[in-house]
Amino acid sequence: MGIIHIFGGGLAGCEAAWQLSRRNVECILYEMRPQIMTEAHTTSSLAELVCSNSFRSDDSTANAVGVLHEEMRQCDSLIMKAADTARIPAGSALAVDRNHFSENVEKAITGEKLINLQRTEMTLSELSPDAKVIIATGPLTSTRLSNEIANLSGRESLSFFDAIAPVVYTESIDFSKAWLQSRYDKNTESNGSGDYINCPLNKKEYDDFIDDLTSQETIEFKSWEKKTPYFEGCMPIEEMARRGRETLRFGPMKPVGLTNPHTNERPYAVVQLRQDNQAASLYNMVGFQTKTRHSNQKQLFRRIPGLENAEFAKLGGLHRNTFINSPRLLDKTLRFKQQERIRFAGQITGVEGYLESAAIGLLAGMFFSYETRGSEPQIPPKNTALASLLSHITNAEHKENFQPTNINFGLFPELPSKINHKGKAVRFKGVERKKALSERALNDLNSWINCS
């Protein structure tokens, strides 16, 4: 079959390369940075984490994201290895030191003999017409390659905006007002202190903040961007606030599970900050992605108690993410229907989230490895998180209203009814349902791993 060419050194591209190398398949991994930078990346590192340092919940017993984590661990995922090694305190979530994480990935990639890393932009027209390709260039695909994809697909592509949260220097936070605590005291720190910094607001402070936030000047859109929708899972805070004064208080500023030790009361609203690096010198404002102008952000966020003197390592921002209409364009093994020598992987396929992107890279690498052995790709068992995510982006029924999604239990096949003590068939509900879905997924994965 020859060499597999992988475009993009993000999480999906690196995971695809790793999976191929594990199966003795040679590949070339192309990363255009630092030759060509994007508006969101700040380094030339492989697998740079742009938006957040969190891989979200690591609970594999009752959380869909945690199930995906565990499935990928069992599939020998490079991204999960790197994340576990770079882990920092974040309650029940898996958060990482960004630099340490990227270093782990790059060290593994450059140390693998079957992976040839080339720091250059690559396009389809520069390869032979029969070259096998994985396009994993993510939402910030270069203009030249984007045009090639659009031309090949009949311009069946969609786009949305994604926003970045600010990062604060820890030493600039006022701990006479802020405190350390995880919601409901779900800690990972051995000393029992919380994994999140909490900045409390009373009702007046919250109302004043909302008034100030909704009156801020925001980034202006170019004419071609004005009809581009936001992704609901990463909505800028000012857009949330405009949906109703209480929206933020029931979202990223919800005060539940927290008690202010300075007053022994539950605050009216809370801004949480999550550790962003291993040294704990940086914390990011959880859920505070914004398109407010940089010139106004410092003044706005310094209205929050505890952040009056905050110094920012990074301010919030906004970038345009592009994804293809995968249910229309891809088959069940991620092959591009117009040219089956091409597979797509990662966020460009319409998955949302670091691990979801890496998971599609993992599958693309595995599927190509099957073909090198002359066999048909084996799709993961339908009850797994991997299969549920794959089904969402390749199910033709979704092609008319396809939108990006994170992994969630709504994508999993429903459980059969159980018989209660009265002999009546009833559905699983609540936590019991989540636990049953999680257990079934992980049990069903084993047979597929053994033959992959």
VENWOWO-V792159 format. One record per residue. N is the residue number from 1. SS is DSSP state (~ for helix, > for strand, _ for the rest). Layout:
N;SS + N;SS
//
This chain:
1;_ + 2;_ + 3;_ + 4;> + 5;> + 6;> + 7;> + 8;_ + 9;_ + 10;_ + 11;~ + 12;~ + 13;~ + 14;~ + 15;~ + 16;~ + 17;~ + 18;~ + 19;~ + 20;~ + 21;~ + 22;~ + 23;_ + 24;_ + 25;_ + 26;_ + 27;> + 28;> + 29;> + 30;> + 31;_ + 32;_ + 33;_ + 34;_ + 35;_ + 36;_ + 37;_ + 38;_ + 39;_ + 40;_ + 41;_ + 42;_ + 43;_ + 44;_ + 45;_ + 46;_ + 47;_ + 48;_ + 49;_ + 50;_ + 51;_ + 52;_ + 53;_ + 54;> + 55;> + 56;> + 57;> + 58;_ + 59;_ + 60;_ + 61;_ + 62;_ + 63;_ + 64;~ + 65;~ + 66;~ + 67;~ + 68;~ + 69;~ + 70;~ + 71;~ + 72;~ + 73;~ + 74;~ + 75;_ + 76;_ + 77;_ + 78;~ + 79;~ + 80;~ + 81;~ + 82;~ + 83;~ + 84;~ + 85;~ + 86;_ + 87;> + 88;> + 89;_ + 90;_ + 91;_ + 92;_ + 93;> + 94;> + 95;> + 96;> + 97;_ + 98;~ + 99;~ + 100;~ + 101;~ + 102;~ + 103;~ + 104;~ + 105;~ + 106;~ + 107;~ + 108;~ + 109;~ + 110;~ + 111;_ + 112;_ + 113;_ + 114;_ + 115;> + 116;> + 117;> + 118;> + 119;_ + 120;_ + 121;_ + 122;_ + 123;_ + 124;~ + 125;~ + 126;~ + 127;_ + 128;_ + 129;_ + 130;_ + 131;_ + 132;> + 133;> + 134;> + 135;> + 136;_ + 137;_ + 138;~ + 139;~ + 140;~ + 141;_ + 142;_ + 143;~ + 144;~ + 145;~ + 146;~ + 147;~ + 148;~ + 149;~ + 150;~ + 151;~ + 152;~ + 153;~ + 154;_ + 155;_ + 156;_ + 157;> + 158;> + 159;> + 160;> + 161;> + 162;> + 163;> + 164;> + 165;> + 166;> + 167;> + 168;> + 169;> + 170;~ + 171;~ + 172;~ + 173;_ + 174;_ + 175;_ + 176;_ + 177;_ + 178;_ + 179;> + 180;> + 181;_ + 182;_ + 183;~ + 184;~ + 185;~ + 186;_ + 187;_ + 188;_ + 189;_ + 190;_ + 191;_ + 192;_ + 193;_ + 194;_ + 195;_ + 196;> + 197;> + 198;> + 199;> + 200;> + 201;> + 202;_ + 203;~ + 204;~ + 205;~ + 206;~ + 207;~ + 208;~ + 209;~ + 210;~ + 211;~ + 212;~ + 213;~ + 214;~ + 215;_ + 216;_ + 217;_ + 218;> + 219;_ + 220;_ + 221;_ + 222;_ + 223;~ + 224;~ + 225;~ + 226;_ + 227;_ + 228;_ + 229;> + 230;> + 231;_ + 232;~ + 233;~ + 234;~ + 235;_ + 236;_ + 237;~ + 238;~ + 239;~ + 240;~ + 241;~ + 242;~ + 243;_ + 244;_ + 245;_ + 246;_ + 247;_ + 248;~ + 249;~ + 250;~ + 251;_ + 252;_ + 253;_ + 254;_ + 255;_ + 256;_ + 257;_ + 258;_ + 259;_ + 260;> + 261;_ + 262;_ + 263;_ + 264;_ + 265;> + 266;_ + 267;_ + 268;_ + 269;> + 270;> + 271;> + 272;> + 273;> + 274;> + 275;> + 276;_ + 277;_ + 278;_ + 279;_ + 280;_ + 281;_ + 282;> + 283;> + 284;> + 285;> + 286;> + 287;> + 288;> + 289;> + 290;_ + 291;_ + 292;> + 293;_ + 294;~ + 295;~ + 296;~ + 297;~ + 298;~ + 299;~ + 300;~ + 301;~ + 302;_ + 303;_ + 304;_ + 305;_ + 306;_ + 307;_ + 308;_ + 309;_ + 310;_ + 311;_ + 312;> + 313;> + 314;> + 315;_ + 316;_ + 317;> + 318;> + 319;> + 320;> + 321;> + 322;> + 323;> + 324;> + 325;_ + 326;~ + 327;~ + 328;~ + 329;~ + 330;> + 331;_ + 332;_ + 333;_ + 334;_ + 335;> + 336;> + 337;_ + 338;_ + 339;> + 340;> + 341;> + 342;> + 343;> + 344;> + 345;_ + 346;~ + 347;~ + 348;~ + 349;~ + 350;_ + 351;> + 352;_ + 353;_ + 354;~ + 355;~ + 356;~ + 357;~ + 358;~ + 359;~ + 360;~ + 361;~ + 362;~ + 363;~ + 364;~ + 365;~ + 366;~ + 367;~ + 368;~ + 369;~ + 370;~ + 371;~ + 372;~ + 373;_ + 374;_ + 375;_ + 376;_ + 377;_ + 378;_ + 379;_ + 380;_ + 381;_ + 382;_ + 383;_ + 384;_ + 385;~ + 386;~ + 387;~ + 388;~ + 389;~ + 390;~ + 391;~ + 392;~ + 393;~ + 394;~ + 395;_ + 396;~ + 397;~ + 398;~ + 399;_ + 400;_ + 401;_ + 402;_ + 403;_ + 404;_ + 405;> + 406;_ + 407;_ + 408;_ + 409;~ + 410;~ + 411;~ + 412;_ + 413;_ + 414;_ + 415;_ + 416;_ + 417;_ + 418;> + 419;> + 420;_ + 421;_ + 422;_ + 423;_ + 424;_ + 425;> + 426;> + 427;_ + 428;_ + 429;_ + 430;~ + 431;~ + 432;~ + 433;~ + 434;~ + 435;~ + 436;~ + 437;~ + 438;~ + 439;~ + 440;~ + 441;~ + 442;~ + 443;~ + 444;~ + 445;~ + 446;~ + 447;~ + 448;~ + 449;~ + 450;~ + 451;_ + 452;_
//
